[in-house]
Amino acid sequence: MATAAKQVQTERFSFASSIREDVWHQKANPEAFEWWYFDALSEDGRDAVVIIFLDNFIFSPRYNEHNRKQKRLSQKLKKFFTKSKEQAANLFPAIAFTYYRDGKVKYRAINEFPSEDFSASENSPSCQIGRNFFRLEAAPYGSGYILSINAKLRKNRNLEAHFEWLSVESDFLPHKTINLNDAHIWNLAVSRADVTGRISVSDDNEKSLDTVHFRGTGYHDHNLDNRWLPKTVSDWEWGRAHFSDATAIFYRYKERGEDYSTTKLLIVQYGNLCERDAAFDAQNFRRDKFGIKYPKSLQFTSEDNVRLSVKQMKIIDSSFFYLRFLSEMILTLSDGTERKAIGITEYLAPKALKYFLDVAANN
């Protein structure tokens, strides 16, 4: 019985590392979601930036309330729309931008947009939401992603940012085709990138308030699922760190009703990706200010004794259902040498998310 359950769980989690699949995918379920995630840490470790493009902002009460009504109207809608048109009309796109200085949020923008402000290619990696976009570009010095952000901040301030994510390690499984049938897809598009950028903040009169120049090491992945996340996911945490000669990434995912989690430890070294199943151990549990229970210490160990120890030192972002940390990571490879670096780790509490959305929708 345990073996069968593990096989079902494996089928419901699909791993890819493909630039070709870093495109938008048509999805039949209006509750489906897809997001493109970019993060980077500065060379001195003081600054961090996280940028997310979402075709369906599943954390929005507006999205949740609409989909409740949509279920009651779905049969009528099918008489008038094709699946692609129906889904396009139901999208709730959003852009999330956060800039951290010394472990604290300095600038945050979560801007939602109407469905007609979303466009994305099904043939090449590119997406535009309002005046925000990313696209893959090639240059003589390499290929990478160009990102442009035009976002509204609190207190009538405006943020404009331009970044280049120049790929260093990417596209390890270029020919793998993803399957959207009842599976969660994680596409590790770029495990390491050289990131440069500039952030400008102004007031409504276009008076400059701040300018930040950024240079650091970045990461980019892509998650999508044809199902509603709070009803399918039980546990979900992930993180990464860049060492001088390697990149380490962990990903732990468990579906509701399943006995086993999928736990991956990925090491990129000398241009090669090694994907390992890993044993997982969590210790020293705490609660954040919103009541989410999380471990301070994580350990991932593979059968060939590759180990990644994670100490989640500082919560840099939190909500009722989500935590983001600056974490100290120690990687031990087969040579026995410990490598230490600071990275970003994240934890999503789907049960709390479902409760939050249910309460918001009913108020």
LOPA-151931 format. One line per field, with one value per residue (C-alpha): residue number from 1; residue in three letters; x, y, z. Coordinates in steps of 0.2 Angstrom, whole numbers, plus 5000, padded with zeros to 4 digits. Example, Ala and Ser with C-alpha at 12.3 -4.5 7.8 and 13.67 -1.06 7.14 Angstrom:
LOPA-151931
num	(1 2)
residu	(ALA SER)
u	(5062 5068)
v	(4978 4995)
w	(5039 5036)
This chain:
LOPA-151931
num	(1 2 3 4 5 6 7 8 9 10 11 12 13 14 15 16 17 18 19 20 21 22 23 24 25 26 27 28 29 30 31 32 33 34 35 36 37 38 39 40 41 42 43 44 45 46 47 48 49 50 51 52 53 54 55 56 57 58 59 60 61 62 63 64 65 66 67 68 69 70 71 72 73 74 75 76 77 78 79 80 81 82 83 84 85 86 87 88 89 90 91 92 93 94 95 96 97 98 99 100 101 102 103 104 105 106 107 108 109 110 111 112 113 114 115 116 117 118 119 120 121 122 123 124 125 126 127 128 129 130 131 132 133 134 135 136 137 138 139 140 141 142 143 144 145 146 147 148 149 150 151 152 153 154 155 156 157 158 159 160 161 162 163 164 165 166 167 168 169 170 171 172 173 174 175 176 177 178 179 180 181 182 183 184 185 186 187 188 189 190 191 192 193 194 195 196 197 198 199 200 201 202 203 204 205 206 207 208 209 210 211 212 213 214 215 216 217 218 219 220 221 222 223 224 225 226 227 228 229 230 231 232 233 234 235 236 237 238 239 240 241 242 243 244 245 246 247 248 249 250 251 252 253 254 255 256 257 258 259 260 261 262 263 264 265 266 267 268 269 270 271 272 273 274 275 276 277 278 279 280 281 282 283 284 285 286 287 288 289 290 291 292 293 294 295 296 297 298 299 300 301 302 303 304 305 306 307 308 309 310 311 312 313 314 315 316 317 318 319 320 321 322 323 324 325 326 327 328 329 330 331 332 333 334 335 336 337 338 339 340 341 342 343 344 345 346 347 348 349 350 351 352 353 354 355 356 357 358 359 360 361 362 363)
residu	(MET ALA THR ALA ALA LYS GLN VAL GLN THR GLU ARG PHE SER PHE ALA SER SER ILE ARG GLU ASP VAL TRP HIS GLN LYS ALA ASN PRO GLU ALA PHE GLU TRP TRP TYR PHE ASP ALA LEU SER GLU ASP GLY ARG ASP ALA VAL VAL ILE ILE PHE LEU ASP ASN PHE ILE PHE SER PRO ARG TYR ASN GLU HIS ASN ARG LYS GLN LYS ARG LEU SER GLN LYS LEU LYS LYS PHE PHE THR LYS SER LYS GLU GLN ALA ALA ASN LEU PHE PRO ALA ILE ALA PHE THR TYR TYR ARG ASP GLY LYS VAL LYS TYR ARG ALA ILE ASN GLU PHE PRO SER GLU ASP PHE SER ALA SER GLU ASN SER PRO SER CYS GLN ILE GLY ARG ASN PHE PHE ARG LEU GLU ALA ALA PRO TYR GLY SER GLY TYR ILE LEU SER ILE ASN ALA LYS LEU ARG LYS ASN ARG ASN LEU GLU ALA HIS PHE GLU TRP LEU SER VAL GLU SER ASP PHE LEU PRO HIS LYS THR ILE ASN LEU ASN ASP ALA HIS ILE TRP ASN LEU ALA VAL SER ARG ALA ASP VAL THR GLY ARG ILE SER VAL SER ASP ASP ASN GLU LYS SER LEU ASP THR VAL HIS PHE ARG GLY THR GLY TYR HIS ASP HIS ASN LEU ASP ASN ARG TRP LEU PRO LYS THR VAL SER ASP TRP GLU TRP GLY ARG ALA HIS PHE SER ASP ALA THR ALA ILE PHE TYR ARG TYR LYS GLU ARG GLY GLU ASP TYR SER THR THR LYS LEU LEU ILE VAL GLN TYR GLY ASN LEU CYS GLU ARG ASP ALA ALA PHE ASP ALA GLN ASN PHE ARG ARG ASP LYS PHE GLY ILE LYS TYR PRO LYS SER LEU GLN PHE THR SER GLU ASP ASN VAL ARG LEU SER VAL LYS GLN MET LYS ILE ILE ASP SER SER PHE PHE TYR LEU ARG PHE LEU SER GLU MET ILE LEU THR LEU SER ASP GLY THR GLU ARG LYS ALA ILE GLY ILE THR GLU TYR LEU ALA PRO LYS ALA LEU LYS TYR PHE LEU ASP VAL ALA ALA ASN ASN)
u	(5000 5014 5022 5007 5004 5021 5019 5003 5012 5026 5014 5006 5023 5032 5049 5057 5071 5066 5067 5056 5042 5045 5030 5012 5000 4982 4972 4955 4951 4947 4955 4971 4987 5004 5018 5035 5047 5063 5074 5092 5103 5116 5135 5137 5121 5112 5099 5087 5074 5059 5048 5033 5022 5005 4992 4979 4982 4976 4980 4967 4949 4943 4949 4941 4924 4923 4927 4914 4901 4909 4906 4887 4888 4900 4887 4879 4896 4901 4887 4895 4914 4927 4938 4952 4941 4932 4948 4955 4939 4942 4960 4965 4983 4995 5013 5022 5038 5048 5064 5073 5087 5096 5082 5068 5055 5059 5048 5033 5020 5007 4996 4981 4975 4960 4961 4963 4979 4987 4996 5009 5016 5014 5029 5043 5046 5037 5023 5016 5004 4999 5016 5026 5034 5048 5055 5069 5082 5099 5114 5132 5138 5124 5105 5094 5078 5074 5062 5053 5042 5030 5021 5011 5017 5008 5008 5006 5023 5028 5041 5050 5063 5073 5083 5093 5094 5109 5108 5124 5116 5099 5089 5096 5081 5078 5067 5056 5038 5027 5010 4996 4984 4981 5000 5009 5024 5039 5051 5068 5072 5087 5097 5110 5110 5120 5108 5110 5097 5091 5076 5068 5055 5046 5030 5015 5023 5037 5049 5063 5063 5076 5087 5095 5108 5108 5121 5120 5116 5099 5087 5071 5058 5040 5026 5009 4994 4978 4970 4965 4981 4972 4962 4977 4993 4996 5014 5025 5042 5057 5074 5091 5108 5123 5140 5156 5157 5139 5121 5109 5090 5078 5059 5047 5029 5015 4997 4982 4977 4994 5005 5022 5029 5040 5057 5070 5088 5096 5115 5121 5140 5152 5138 5128 5112 5111 5093 5092 5077 5081 5076 5069 5071 5064 5067 5066 5048 5042 5027 5027 5017 5002 5003 5011 5021 5038 5054 5070 5081 5079 5090 5090 5101 5102 5107 5124 5126 5125 5118 5110 5108 5096 5095 5080 5088 5076 5058 5059 5041 5026 5007 4993 4998 5016 5034 5050 5067 5085 5093 5110 5114 5128 5131 5142 5146 5155 5172 5167 5170 5157 5151 5142 5131 5115 5100 5081 5069 5050 5035 5017 5003 4989 4977 4978 4977 4961 4953 4959 4951 4935 4933 4937 4924 4910 4912)
v	(5000 5012 5009 5013 5029 5034 5031 5041 5056 5055 5056 5072 5081 5084 5092 5100 5112 5119 5136 5129 5126 5143 5149 5151 5136 5136 5128 5122 5125 5144 5140 5135 5145 5149 5160 5165 5168 5178 5182 5188 5192 5206 5203 5210 5201 5217 5218 5205 5207 5195 5198 5187 5187 5178 5174 5170 5178 5164 5174 5187 5187 5194 5179 5167 5176 5176 5158 5153 5162 5155 5137 5141 5149 5137 5127 5142 5149 5134 5137 5153 5152 5140 5135 5147 5162 5156 5155 5171 5180 5173 5177 5188 5193 5202 5207 5206 5216 5216 5224 5220 5230 5221 5209 5221 5226 5243 5243 5231 5232 5219 5226 5217 5220 5216 5200 5211 5218 5201 5193 5179 5169 5150 5149 5159 5165 5182 5189 5206 5212 5231 5240 5226 5213 5200 5192 5180 5189 5183 5195 5192 5190 5177 5175 5179 5188 5206 5212 5229 5234 5249 5247 5258 5259 5265 5283 5289 5283 5275 5262 5258 5245 5237 5221 5209 5190 5184 5165 5156 5139 5134 5123 5106 5096 5106 5093 5087 5091 5094 5086 5097 5082 5084 5087 5101 5106 5114 5121 5125 5137 5146 5140 5154 5170 5186 5200 5219 5232 5248 5253 5271 5278 5294 5303 5307 5323 5312 5319 5307 5300 5286 5276 5259 5250 5232 5218 5200 5182 5177 5162 5159 5146 5143 5134 5129 5118 5115 5113 5125 5126 5126 5110 5100 5105 5099 5105 5115 5123 5127 5136 5139 5145 5149 5144 5148 5132 5125 5129 5119 5119 5110 5107 5098 5095 5085 5083 5082 5065 5057 5048 5054 5070 5073 5079 5084 5090 5097 5101 5111 5110 5112 5114 5098 5096 5081 5078 5067 5061 5066 5062 5076 5081 5097 5103 5117 5123 5141 5151 5167 5182 5176 5159 5149 5134 5132 5124 5134 5120 5109 5094 5086 5070 5059 5041 5045 5056 5073 5084 5102 5109 5124 5137 5149 5164 5178 5180 5194 5192 5185 5184 5172 5158 5162 5164 5170 5168 5173 5156 5150 5134 5122 5110 5095 5085 5069 5078 5080 5099 5110 5125 5139 5153 5163 5159 5162 5149 5149 5140 5140 5135 5130 5126 5143 5150 5141 5147 5165 5165 5157 5170 5184 5177 5176 5194)
w	(5000 5004 4988 4978 4987 4984 4965 4965 4973 4961 4947 4954 4955 4939 4938 4923 4918 4902 4894 4880 4893 4902 4892 4896 4895 4892 4907 4906 4925 4929 4947 4939 4941 4934 4940 4935 4950 4950 4965 4968 4983 4981 4982 4999 5006 5011 4997 4990 4977 4973 4957 4953 4938 4941 4928 4942 4958 4969 4985 4981 4989 4973 4963 4976 4976 4957 4956 4968 4957 4942 4947 4947 4930 4922 4912 4905 4900 4891 4879 4873 4875 4870 4884 4880 4879 4895 4905 4898 4904 4922 4924 4939 4934 4946 4948 4965 4968 4985 4988 5005 5014 5028 5030 5031 5017 5010 4995 4991 4978 4974 4960 4953 4935 4924 4913 4897 4904 4903 4888 4887 4874 4872 4860 4869 4887 4889 4899 4900 4914 4912 4910 4918 4908 4906 4890 4886 4875 4867 4866 4861 4879 4883 4885 4899 4904 4903 4917 4918 4932 4934 4950 4962 4980 4996 5000 4982 4977 4960 4958 4941 4940 4926 4928 4918 4923 4913 4913 4920 4924 4915 4904 4910 4903 4887 4878 4892 4889 4904 4907 4914 4919 4938 4942 4950 4938 4944 4931 4937 4922 4928 4944 4943 4935 4935 4940 4937 4939 4944 4955 4955 4967 4964 4969 4959 4953 4946 4959 4962 4980 4979 4967 4970 4959 4961 4957 4963 4960 4955 4952 4941 4942 4936 4944 4937 4941 4933 4950 4965 4976 4993 4990 4983 4993 5011 5013 5002 5006 4995 4995 4987 4990 4978 4984 4976 4966 4967 4968 4980 4979 4989 4986 4997 4991 4998 4991 5003 5007 5002 5014 5006 5001 4986 4993 4980 4983 4967 4966 4951 4949 4934 4922 4927 4937 4949 4955 4971 4981 4999 5017 5027 5045 5053 5071 5083 5079 5082 5078 5069 5073 5062 5071 5057 5064 5056 5059 5062 5056 5041 5035 5018 5016 5000 4999 4993 5009 5001 5014 5015 5032 5033 5047 5044 5053 5049 5043 5030 5024 5032 5031 5037 5025 5019 5026 5017 5026 5025 5029 5032 5022 5024 5009 5011 4995 4992 4995 5013 5013 5020 5010 5018 5011 5014 5003 5002 5009 5008 5016 5011 5023 5011 5025 5032 5015 5012 5028 5024 5007 5013 5027 5014 5002 5014 5021)
